[in-house]
Amino acid sequence: MGSDPKADLTTMHPTLNIDTATPSGPRTVLTIAGALDMDTCPRVTATTDTLTLDGCTLVLDLSAVTFMDSSGLNMLLTLRNRAKAEQGTLELRALPDQALRLLDITGTRDLFTLAP
């Protein structure tokens, strides 16, 4: 009987760290570690809902994301639309290969600003 990687608490509940800096205007960096799936996306959304995006850049550092499914993609699209509606910007930093493939398969890569 193999172990289920989704049973690991580190993949079921992402660690959320918020670091605010203003190198060239209002910029918030949210670092996410773990899986972005239907179990964890509500926690990320609850955190981003508390942030003001009006004229700001929200950077999601996704370098420690281990898995992203359609729930994660939907959350990113919703956040992108919110940022756009509030004259803000969403930037995705260090998106893992698996998540990039998901964006490519769904034809949504060009909708996002990606940073290394």
C-alpha positions, 0 to 999 in steps of 0.5 A, spaced: 500 500 500 503 506 497 502 512 501 498 518 498 501 524 497 495 528 498 495 525 505 501 529 507 499 535 511 504 539 507 501 538 501 494 539 503 495 546 507 499 551 503 503 555 508 502 562 506 507 568 508 505 575 506 511 580 505 509 587 503 515 591 500 515 598 496 521 597 491 517 601 485 510 602 488 505 598 492 507 591 491 505 585 495 508 578 495 504 572 497 509 566 497 505 559 497 508 552 498 504 546 497 498 544 493 493 548 490 487 544 489 480 544 491 482 543 499 487 549 499 485 554 494 479 557 499 485 559 504 489 562 499 482 566 497 481 568 504 488 571 504 488 575 498 481 577 499 484 581 505 489 585 500 487 591 497 489 591 489 487 598 487 493 600 483 497 595 486 501 589 484 500 582 487 506 578 486 504 570 487 511 567 489 509 559 487 516 556 487 514 552 492 507 549 489 508 542 489 501 541 485 496 545 481 489 542 479 483 546 475 481 549 482 488 552 483 487 555 475 480 557 477 483 561 483 488 564 479 483 567 474 479 569 479 484 573 482 487 576 475 480 578 474 479 582 480 486 585 480 484 588 473 477 590 475 481 594 481 486 597 476 491 592 479 496 587 477 497 580 478 504 577 477 506 569 477 513 568 480 517 562 479 511 557 476 513 550 477 513 546 470 507 542 472 503 548 473 505 551 467 503 545 463 496 546 466 496 553 463 499 551 456 493 545 456 488 550 458 490 556 453 491 561 459 498 562 459 498 568 455 493 571 460 498 572 466 504 576 467 509 571 469 516 572 472 522 567 473 
